[in-house]
Amino acid sequence: MSGIALMNLISVGIFGMVLSAAFCDINWTWQKRFVMAASMAGILIFQGIIYFFVDSDIIEEVYPFITHIPLTVTICAFSKKYLWSVVSVLTAYLCCQLRRWLALLAVAAFSGGSLMQNAAELMITFPLLWILIKFIGPSVRSISHCTFLQQCQFGLVPALYYGFDYITRIYTNWLSEGVEAAVEFMPFVCSIAYLIFLSYTSEAERVRSRLEQTQKSLNLQLAQVVREIEALRESQEKTRIYRHDLRHHIQYISSCIENGRLEQAQSYMREIYSDIEEGKVTAFCENETVNLIFSSFAGRARDDGIPIKIDVRIPKIITVSESDFCVLLSNGLENALHACQKLKNKGLYAAIEVSAFEIKGKIFLQIINTCEEDIFFENEIPVTDLPGHGMGVRSICAIVERYDGIYAFSVKDGRFILRVSL
């Protein structure tokens, strides 16, 4: 064995052992570092002694017993995590293939032989080790805190590769002989792993979407509660002012009556009544949360000069989740208000009509607003290519589908119509 080949064997041993330890979440004290370094040195020395007295083919066959098992036991003694100690060693073994394949690329590019292969692997080993510890290690260590099942899932591919490599390359010659089952096994594993990854990614996306909708609902409710509290505060302030000035109002009205100025007295009373009505918080329905939504959007429409007609009969307790219904309602009203604001900015007429009621546990909602004609539909759902738009419609569809309900979007005579039943 040449000197470069021997150094390469030592470097790959150090690579695998250091990486195995780096993949474990261990509180490294100087005592632990010393014991780990001593264990690694002992394993390397033991390997060297055996290499001088035993055939190299036998060394490969007993390598798990003289390296991987002692390394696993040492790491387990530090981490106290039996499963993850095995997983970390298997994962590090899988990562060892990175250096080999990178070196093979260099050999293929420069038409080198085994000497170049060993030299390239030796040169790649420690830079690659640093990259894996720096950028991959934290992610791998975080999985050690996951559930037993998740750790098993993470370690499945490294374990399958470890068994495949030893069975088909060390203990048999199936891979080099082209046994079809051996050749096709790892592509099969990659396919299964990819499908599982897709399944988990899809589920994670659904969970993330539900959390985003819940967060959006909470944010909307919080914003509306703040607006409602502000409206109540303003109403109370006006009431306090009128109470304080009530004596003056009465004196003025009494003076007008005594002097025969009845129309002036009536005009003054109508003015006071109008001011009081403006400060009153309107109750649109019995459900407090839904009422907050309508109060908020009615106030925004009024501020923008957009007429809004609301006919709502929603009971105090509804059969669907209040947060889901409020997100659906808020998205529908937000889209209607946004469309009307665009018309108002162009000097065109804009108005909103809302009706909602409950019958036998079913909630029916209809929102009609004036709109521009250039609305595009795909599969009967309005779509837009404007950045940041379209989320509301997707959220409405997702919520209705969750309750096996029905939704319909349409445009007729310059009016956009949303109908929902859930």
C-alpha positions as CSV (number, residue, x, y, z in Angstrom):
1,M,0.0,0.0,0.0
2,S,1.4,3.4,-1.0
3,G,1.9,6.2,1.4
4,I,-0.9,8.3,-0.1
5,A,-3.3,5.4,0.1
6,L,-2.5,4.9,3.7
7,M,-2.9,8.5,4.5
8,N,-6.2,8.4,2.7
9,L,-7.4,5.5,4.8
10,I,-6.4,7.4,8.0
11,S,-8.1,10.6,6.7
12,V,-11.4,8.8,5.9
13,G,-11.4,7.2,9.4
14,I,-10.9,10.6,11.0
15,F,-13.6,12.1,8.6
16,G,-16.2,9.5,9.6
17,M,-15.5,9.6,13.4
18,V,-15.4,13.3,13.7
19,L,-18.5,13.7,11.6
20,S,-20.4,11.1,13.6
21,A,-19.6,13.0,16.8
22,A,-20.5,16.3,15.2
23,F,-24.0,15.0,14.3
24,C,-24.7,14.3,18.0
25,D,-25.9,17.1,20.3
26,I,-23.3,16.6,23.0
27,N,-22.2,19.2,25.6
28,W,-18.5,18.9,24.8
29,T,-16.3,19.5,27.8
30,W,-12.6,19.3,27.6
31,Q,-12.7,15.9,29.4
32,K,-15.2,14.6,26.8
33,R,-13.1,16.0,24.0
34,F,-10.0,14.3,25.4
35,V,-11.8,10.9,25.8
36,M,-13.3,11.2,22.3
37,A,-9.9,12.0,20.8
38,A,-8.3,9.1,22.7
39,S,-11.0,6.7,21.5
40,M,-10.5,7.8,17.9
41,A,-6.7,7.4,18.2
42,G,-7.2,4.0,19.8
43,I,-9.5,2.9,16.9
44,L,-7.0,4.1,14.3
45,I,-4.1,2.4,16.0
46,F,-6.1,-0.9,16.3
47,Q,-7.0,-0.6,12.6
48,G,-3.3,-0.1,11.8
49,I,-2.2,-3.1,13.8
50,I,-4.7,-5.3,12.1
51,Y,-3.8,-4.0,8.7
52,F,-0.2,-5.3,9.1
53,F,-1.2,-8.8,10.2
54,V,-4.5,-9.5,8.3
55,D,-5.4,-9.6,4.7
56,S,-7.0,-6.3,3.5
57,D,-10.2,-8.2,2.3
58,I,-10.8,-9.5,5.8
59,I,-10.3,-6.0,7.2
60,E,-13.2,-4.7,5.1
61,E,-15.4,-7.5,6.3
62,V,-14.7,-6.9,10.0
63,Y,-14.5,-3.1,9.7
64,P,-18.0,-2.5,11.3
65,F,-16.8,-4.5,14.4
66,I,-13.5,-2.8,14.8
67,T,-14.7,0.8,14.0
68,H,-18.4,1.5,13.7
69,I,-19.6,-0.5,16.8
70,P,-16.8,0.9,19.1
71,L,-17.5,4.4,17.8
72,T,-21.2,4.0,18.4
73,V,-20.7,2.9,21.9
74,T,-18.3,5.8,22.7
75,I,-20.8,8.4,21.3
76,C,-23.7,6.7,23.1
77,A,-21.8,7.0,26.4
78,F,-21.5,10.8,25.8
79,S,-25.0,11.5,24.4
80,K,-27.1,8.9,26.3
81,K,-29.2,8.6,23.1
82,Y,-28.9,5.0,21.9
83,L,-30.9,5.3,18.6
84,W,-29.4,8.6,17.6
85,S,-25.8,7.4,18.2
86,V,-26.5,4.6,15.6
87,V,-28.2,7.1,13.2
88,S,-25.3,9.6,13.5
89,V,-22.7,6.9,12.6
90,L,-24.8,5.6,9.7
91,T,-25.3,9.2,8.4
92,A,-21.6,9.9,8.6
93,Y,-20.9,6.7,6.7
94,L,-23.3,7.9,4.0
95,C,-21.5,11.3,3.8
96,C,-18.2,9.5,3.2
97,Q,-19.5,8.7,-0.2
98,L,-19.5,12.4,-1.0
99,R,-15.7,12.6,-0.9
100,R,-15.4,9.4,-3.0
101,W,-17.7,10.7,-5.7
102,L,-16.1,14.1,-5.8
103,A,-12.7,12.4,-6.2
104,L,-14.1,10.2,-9.0
105,L,-15.2,13.3,-10.9
106,A,-11.7,14.7,-10.7
107,V,-10.3,11.3,-11.9
108,A,-12.7,11.2,-14.8
109,A,-12.0,14.8,-15.7
110,F,-8.2,14.3,-15.8
111,S,-8.1,10.6,-16.8
112,G,-6.2,9.7,-13.7
113,G,-5.8,6.3,-11.9
114,S,-5.9,4.9,-8.4
115,L,-3.1,7.2,-7.3
116,M,-5.0,10.3,-8.3
117,Q,-8.2,8.9,-6.8
118,N,-6.4,8.6,-3.4
119,A,-4.8,12.0,-3.7
120,A,-8.1,13.7,-4.7
121,E,-9.9,12.0,-1.8
122,L,-7.2,13.1,0.6
123,M,-7.4,16.7,-0.6
124,I,-11.2,16.8,-0.5
125,T,-11.6,15.2,2.9
126,F,-11.0,18.0,5.4
127,P,-12.5,20.9,3.5
128,L,-15.6,18.7,3.0
129,L,-15.6,17.8,6.7
130,W,-15.6,21.5,7.6
131,I,-18.5,22.3,5.3
132,L,-20.6,19.4,6.6
133,I,-19.9,20.3,10.3
134,K,-20.5,24.0,9.7
135,F,-23.6,24.0,7.5
136,I,-25.2,20.5,7.8
137,G,-24.3,19.6,11.4
138,P,-26.8,21.9,13.1
139,S,-29.7,20.7,11.0
140,V,-28.8,17.0,11.7
141,R,-28.4,17.6,15.4
142,S,-31.8,19.3,15.6
143,I,-33.4,16.0,14.5
144,S,-32.0,14.2,17.5
145,H,-34.6,16.1,19.6
146,C,-37.5,14.8,17.5
147,T,-39.7,11.8,18.3
148,F,-38.4,8.2,18.1
149,L,-40.4,7.7,14.8
150,Q,-39.0,10.8,13.2
151,Q,-35.4,9.7,14.1
152,C,-36.1,6.3,12.6
153,Q,-37.4,7.9,9.4
154,F,-34.4,10.1,9.1
155,G,-32.0,7.1,9.7
156,L,-33.8,4.8,7.3
157,V,-31.9,5.8,4.1
158,P,-28.4,5.8,5.7
159,A,-29.2,2.4,7.2
160,L,-30.4,1.0,3.9
161,Y,-27.4,2.3,2.1
162,Y,-25.1,0.9,4.8
163,G,-26.6,-2.6,4.5
164,F,-26.7,-2.4,0.7
165,D,-23.0,-1.3,0.5
166,Y,-21.8,-4.2,2.7
167,I,-24.0,-6.9,1.3
168,T,-23.4,-6.1,-2.4
169,R,-19.8,-4.9,-2.3
170,I,-18.0,-6.3,0.8
171,Y,-19.7,-9.6,1.6
172,T,-20.7,-10.4,-2.0
173,N,-19.9,-9.3,-5.5
174,W,-23.5,-8.7,-6.6
175,L,-23.0,-5.1,-7.5
176,S,-19.8,-5.7,-9.6
177,E,-21.4,-8.7,-11.2
178,G,-24.4,-6.6,-12.3
179,V,-27.1,-8.6,-10.3
180,E,-30.2,-6.7,-11.4
181,A,-31.8,-6.6,-7.9
182,A,-28.6,-5.1,-6.5
183,V,-28.2,-2.5,-9.3
184,E,-31.8,-1.4,-9.0
185,F,-32.0,-1.3,-5.2
186,M,-30.7,2.2,-4.5
187,P,-32.7,3.8,-7.3
188,F,-35.7,2.1,-5.7
189,V,-34.8,3.5,-2.3
190,C,-34.4,7.0,-3.8
191,S,-37.8,6.7,-5.4
192,I,-39.5,5.7,-2.1
193,A,-37.6,8.4,-0.2
194,Y,-38.7,11.0,-2.7
195,L,-42.4,9.9,-2.5
196,I,-42.2,10.0,1.3
197,F,-40.6,13.4,1.1
198,L,-43.4,14.7,-1.1
199,S,-46.0,13.3,1.3
200,Y,-44.4,15.0,4.3
201,T,-43.9,18.2,2.4
202,S,-47.5,18.3,1.3
203,E,-48.7,17.7,4.9
204,A,-46.3,20.3,6.3
205,E,-47.7,22.8,3.7
206,R,-51.3,22.0,4.7
207,V,-50.4,22.5,8.4
208,R,-48.6,25.8,7.6
209,S,-51.5,27.0,5.6
210,R,-53.9,26.2,8.4
211,L,-51.6,28.0,10.9
212,E,-51.4,31.0,8.5
213,Q,-55.2,31.2,8.3
214,T,-55.5,31.0,12.0
215,Q,-52.9,33.7,12.5
216,K,-54.6,35.9,9.9
217,S,-57.9,35.3,11.7
218,L,-56.5,36.3,15.0
219,N,-54.8,39.4,13.6
220,L,-58.1,40.4,11.9
221,Q,-60.1,39.9,15.1
222,L,-57.5,41.8,17.1
223,A,-57.5,44.7,14.7
224,Q,-61.3,44.8,14.7
225,V,-61.5,44.6,18.4
226,V,-59.1,47.5,18.6
227,R,-61.2,49.5,16.2
228,E,-64.3,48.6,18.1
229,I,-62.8,49.6,21.4
230,E,-61.7,52.9,19.8
231,A,-65.2,53.5,18.5
232,L,-66.6,52.8,22.0
233,R,-64.1,55.1,23.5
234,E,-65.1,57.9,21.1
235,S,-68.7,57.2,21.8
236,Q,-68.2,57.4,25.6
237,E,-66.2,60.6,25.2
238,K,-69.0,62.2,23.2
239,T,-71.6,60.9,25.7
240,R,-69.5,62.5,28.5
241,I,-69.3,65.7,26.6
242,Y,-73.1,65.8,25.9
243,R,-73.8,64.9,29.6
244,H,-71.5,67.8,30.6
245,D,-73.2,70.2,28.2
246,L,-76.7,68.9,28.7
247,R,-77.6,71.8,30.9
248,H,-76.5,74.2,28.2
249,H,-78.5,72.4,25.5
250,I,-81.6,72.5,27.6
251,Q,-81.2,76.1,28.4
252,Y,-80.7,77.0,24.7
253,I,-83.7,74.9,23.6
254,S,-85.9,76.3,26.4
255,S,-84.9,79.8,25.4
256,C,-85.8,79.1,21.8
257,I,-89.2,77.8,22.8
258,E,-89.9,80.8,25.2
259,N,-89.1,83.2,22.3
260,G,-91.2,81.3,19.8
261,R,-88.3,80.0,17.7
262,L,-89.6,76.5,17.4
263,E,-88.0,75.7,14.1
264,Q,-84.6,76.8,15.5
265,A,-85.2,74.6,18.5
266,Q,-86.1,71.6,16.3
267,S,-83.1,72.1,14.1
268,Y,-80.8,72.2,17.1
269,M,-82.3,69.0,18.5
270,R,-82.0,67.2,15.1
271,E,-78.3,68.3,15.0
272,I,-77.7,66.9,18.5
273,Y,-79.6,63.6,17.6
274,S,-77.4,63.2,14.4
275,D,-74.2,63.6,16.4
276,I,-75.4,61.0,18.9
277,E,-76.3,58.6,16.2
278,E,-72.9,58.9,14.5
279,G,-71.2,58.0,17.8
280,K,-73.3,54.9,18.3
281,V,-71.8,51.5,17.6
282,T,-74.2,49.6,15.3
283,A,-75.2,46.0,16.1
284,F,-75.6,44.1,12.9
285,C,-76.3,40.6,14.3
286,E,-76.3,38.7,17.6
287,N,-72.8,37.1,17.1
288,E,-70.3,39.4,18.7
289,T,-67.3,38.3,16.7
290,V,-69.1,38.5,13.3
291,N,-70.6,41.9,14.4
292,L,-67.0,43.2,14.9
293,I,-66.2,42.3,11.3
294,F,-69.2,44.1,9.9
295,S,-68.7,47.1,12.2
296,S,-65.1,47.4,11.1
297,F,-65.8,47.2,7.4
298,A,-68.9,49.3,7.5
299,G,-66.8,52.0,9.2
300,R,-64.1,51.7,6.5
301,A,-66.7,51.9,3.7
302,R,-68.3,54.9,5.3
303,D,-64.9,56.7,5.6
304,D,-64.3,56.0,1.9
305,G,-67.7,57.3,0.9
306,I,-68.8,53.8,-0.3
307,P,-72.5,52.9,0.4
308,I,-72.8,49.6,2.1
309,K,-76.0,47.7,2.8
310,I,-75.9,45.0,5.4
311,D,-78.7,42.5,6.1
312,V,-77.4,39.9,8.5
313,R,-79.1,37.3,10.7
314,I,-76.3,35.3,12.3
315,P,-77.1,33.8,15.7
316,K,-74.9,34.1,18.8
317,I,-73.7,30.5,18.4
318,I,-72.9,29.1,14.9
319,T,-72.1,25.5,13.8
320,V,-68.8,26.4,12.1
321,S,-65.7,27.7,13.6
322,E,-66.0,31.4,14.3
323,S,-62.4,32.0,13.3
324,D,-62.9,30.3,10.0
325,F,-66.1,32.2,9.2
326,C,-64.5,35.5,10.2
327,V,-61.5,34.8,7.9
328,L,-63.9,34.0,5.1
329,L,-66.1,37.0,5.8
330,S,-63.1,39.4,6.1
331,N,-61.6,38.2,2.9
332,G,-64.8,38.6,1.0
333,L,-65.4,42.1,2.4
334,E,-61.8,43.1,1.9
335,N,-62.0,42.1,-1.8
336,A,-65.3,43.9,-2.2
337,L,-64.0,47.1,-0.5
338,H,-60.8,47.0,-2.6
339,A,-62.7,46.7,-5.9
340,C,-65.0,49.6,-4.9
341,Q,-62.0,51.8,-3.9
342,K,-60.6,51.3,-7.4
343,L,-63.9,52.5,-8.9
344,K,-64.1,55.5,-6.5
345,N,-60.5,56.5,-7.5
346,K,-61.7,56.7,-11.1
347,G,-64.8,58.7,-10.2
348,L,-67.2,55.8,-10.8
349,Y,-70.1,54.6,-8.8
350,A,-69.3,52.0,-6.1
351,A,-71.5,50.2,-3.6
352,I,-71.6,47.0,-1.5
353,E,-74.5,44.8,-0.5
354,V,-74.1,42.0,2.1
355,S,-76.6,39.4,3.2
356,A,-76.0,36.5,5.6
357,F,-78.3,34.2,7.5
358,E,-78.4,30.7,9.1
359,I,-81.0,28.1,8.4
360,K,-81.0,24.7,10.1
361,G,-77.3,24.9,10.9
362,K,-76.3,26.0,7.4
363,I,-74.8,29.5,6.9
364,F,-75.5,31.4,3.7
365,L,-73.5,34.4,2.7
366,Q,-73.8,36.7,-0.3
367,I,-71.5,39.7,-1.0
368,I,-72.3,41.9,-4.1
369,N,-70.1,44.8,-5.1
370,T,-69.7,47.0,-8.1
371,C,-66.6,46.1,-10.1
372,E,-64.6,46.6,-13.3
373,E,-65.4,44.3,-16.2
374,D,-61.8,42.9,-16.7
375,I,-62.0,40.0,-14.2
376,F,-60.6,36.7,-15.4
377,F,-61.7,33.3,-14.3
378,E,-60.0,29.9,-14.3
379,N,-62.2,26.9,-13.4
380,E,-64.9,29.4,-12.3
381,I,-62.5,31.1,-9.8
382,P,-61.3,34.7,-10.2
383,V,-57.6,34.9,-10.8
384,T,-55.1,37.8,-11.0
385,D,-51.4,38.1,-11.8
386,L,-50.9,41.1,-9.5
387,P,-48.3,40.4,-6.8
388,G,-49.8,40.0,-3.3
389,H,-53.4,39.5,-4.6
390,G,-55.5,36.3,-4.9
391,M,-54.7,35.0,-1.4
392,G,-58.2,36.0,-0.2
393,V,-60.0,34.0,-2.9
394,R,-57.8,30.9,-2.2
395,S,-58.5,31.3,1.5
396,I,-62.2,31.4,0.9
397,C,-62.2,28.3,-1.3
398,A,-60.0,26.4,1.2
399,I,-62.3,27.2,4.2
400,V,-65.5,26.3,2.2
401,E,-64.0,23.0,1.0
402,R,-63.0,22.2,4.6
403,Y,-66.7,22.2,5.5
404,D,-67.8,20.4,2.3
405,G,-69.6,23.6,1.4
406,I,-70.4,25.4,-1.9
407,Y,-68.9,28.6,-3.3
408,A,-69.7,30.5,-6.5
409,F,-68.0,33.6,-8.0
410,S,-69.7,35.4,-10.9
411,V,-69.9,38.8,-12.6
412,K,-73.2,40.2,-13.9
413,D,-74.0,43.7,-15.1
414,G,-70.9,45.3,-13.6
415,R,-71.4,43.6,-10.2
416,F,-69.2,40.9,-8.7
417,I,-71.2,38.3,-6.8
418,L,-69.8,35.9,-4.1
419,R,-72.2,33.2,-2.8
420,V,-71.1,30.8,-0.1
421,S,-73.0,28.0,1.7
422,L,-71.3,26.1,4.6
